[in-house]
Amino acid sequence: MLGRMSFSLDSIPDLSGRTAVVTGANGGLGLATAQALAAHGATVVMAVRDREKARTAEQQIRAAHATAALDVVSLDLGSLASVRAAAAGITSRHPSIDILVNNAGLMATPWRTTEDGFELQFGVDHLGHWALTGLLLPALLAAPSARVVTVTSTAHHLGRIADYGTTGWPGPYDPWRAYGRAKLANYHFGLGLQREFERARVTASSLLAHPGLTHSDLQVRTVAEGGGGPAGPFFAWLAARTGMDVTDGALPQLRAATDPAARGGQFYGPRWVNSGPPVVLPVLRPGADRAIALLWETSERATGVRVAVG
């Protein structure tokens, strides 16, 4: 049975006739995910901030798969206006969405805010995806059995539930703790969304994934932008020397998105924490009820977008 066997790109079933939206699809894990989905027949909406980089990514996918069905959409997760415009554009062309991979993100950035005044990492990694998912819900529910995959990180263990109460930052700014909050929010968002789907008894499902230590452009960008503090260059070096490549790093989110045996509420990641084949991981985090309730309240108030079914 596939759920107990190793998973590779060859394990992905035929996705012809299905539509997948991937955020941050112009590089790193997002590009690897978009390319794999397109290779197996899906129409892939590449939701990206950098259109120039997206053109290169699109050319790369088409060079490998000449018949790939791609739709490039501008999306700046740090702007609610951009998120609304992107969601409107996507749903006008794709009224039914089978897969949404909330992949894009920032890591350990210096203090900055989004266009709407939110702390940057929480605003981009969580609130932007919250709003996008909420606005795409009608299209997701129009699909026979949609999946929403939210990408978190082992750094979610650095996050604190108490920090959900503000969209700014409580006290002196700590870029790694802020990253932990954003990734913990991704984690609780995935779990909370599955509860919504189960409560409404719909066929859509929400799953979580993390890539372990992957040598993507995320570490390079973090250091280039002055993020990560003294630890930034070390983690970039570690990822370059010991991290998985992006193809392997993307397998947990691809398995969550496509494995016929996957089920809502499951969490996929490398077998050995930071490396290894993608497997189902235990869902461990105390205080989930309180965390999800606070996250829903804060996110809805900040964005004006409800994430609720029915």
Secondary structure by P-SEA (a helix, b strand, c coil): cccccccccccccccccbbbbbcccccaaaaaaaaaaaaaccccccccccaaaaaaaaaaaaaaccccbbbbbbbccccaaaaaaaaaaaaaccccccbbbcccccccccccccccccccccccccaaaaaaaaaaaaaaaaccbbbbbbbbccccccccccccccccccccccaaaaaaaaaaaaaaaaaaaaaaaaaacccbbbbbbbbcccccaaaaaaaaacccccaaaaaaaaaacccccccccaaaaaaaacccccccccccccccccccccccccccccaaaaaaaaaaaaaaaacccccccc
